[in-house]
Amino acid sequence: MRFPFRRPWLASGGRKAMPAETALESKTGTALAQGFAIVAAEGAAHWSGRSYAALSRTGFMKNPIAHRAIRMVAEAAASVPWLAYSGTVEMADHPALALLARPNARQGGPDFFEMLYGHLLLSGNAYVEPLVLGEELRELHLLRPDRVSIVEARDGWIAGYDYRAGGVTRRLAAETEGPGLLHLKLFHPLDDHCGFSPLGAAGAALDLHNAAAQWNKALLDNSARPSGALVYQPKDGGNLSADQYERLKEELEAGYAGAVNAGRPLLLEGGLDWKSMGLSPKDMDFIEAKNAAARDIALGLGVPPMLIGIPGDNTYANYQEANRAFYRLTVLPLMARTAASFSSWLSDGYGEALRLEPDLDRIAGLASEREALWARVGAATFLSDDEKREAVGY
């Protein structure tokens, strides 16, 4: 470890340098004897990674705000059933709907799409591999994004995908006669082939929120007391001997550290004085900084903070309006891009023009809007029954 202050005990000329630990203890003892305290300069901030694995660990698996926001978006979008159309004709018994309702033997439709949307939110990419038996599309399987790597051709276009699992790598061609691997991605301004994770944009807020929780936990483990320094200021001069310094350090660690010693008074011998060096949560504005970081995380994932219970950001008149905004601005756009990708992909798989759309009548959060639409269309006497049906999506 490099220290940000000057170390004058290092030897110069022909003198031999002292070991780092011995030099540090010697310097500390001298500083205590002379009434000085060693203060380290402010260090640089440390940020976690932005890969799929790093965001999954520090975000979805560790941070409650990110976990809840991702679950809300993924579960809300996965719970909406699909409708299939051929032109303007609805096909209620199309095999594509049965496939989406039961993509494979281990997953139902909501489970499959919840995982798909989770991959998009954490990685910005989602990969769907089809299983074709006898020229018939039978199953759909999701590939974990961190196990897929894109293989570029010499002209810069995608030549294939390498999937690594269990020590084996499979090459999946980008172009096939039947339905090939479906790659869904979110917009990335600096990458031609991969998407950008929404949680990655809130990475700084995610690290700040996690660091605030760790700092609070460490403060509680330290008896809810800030750190400080023992300063030795003898009246007649002199230094602490090595034995005295070691005894003092052991007594502090054994008798005053940890939550079990909370409130225990500190017994000081002559010449010792305790100097607090920490900042209180009020000085650091701890709670507000943590709430601001939580709002940034929710904002990056498209969830109104009111729906997660974050205080201080009630920009909507009520909870119902915030819920409608959540569906209109986050859930429906995500489903629309997914429906467009699956429509063209399944059209190639079934050899016919197919259009998928979410069933808006089954979304509870938009029930009031649908009722208002039905009332307006029903009261329009200048429309025929067929025109009214088309106006409401039938």
Buried (B, 14 or more C-beta within 10 A) or exposed (E): EEEEEEEEBEEEEEEEEBEBEEBBBBBBBBBBBEEBEEEEEEEEEEEBEBBBEBBBBBBBEBBEBBBBBBBBBBBBBBBBBBBBBEEEEBBEEBBBBEBBEBBBEEBBBBBBBBBBBBBBBBBBBBBBBBEBEEEEBEBBBBBBBBBBEBBEEEEEEBBBBEBBEEEEEEEBEBEEEEBBBBBBBBEBEEEEBBBBBBBBBBBBBBBBBBBBBEBBEEBEEBBEBEEEBBBBEBEEEEBBEEEBBEEBEEEEEEEBEEEEEEEEEEEEEEBBEEEEEEEEBEEEEBBEBBBBBBBBBBBBBBBBBBBBEBEEBEEBEEEEBBBBBBBEEBBBEBBEBBBBBBBBBBBBBBEEEBBBBBEBBBBEBBEEBBEEBBEEBEEEEEBEEEEBEEBBEE
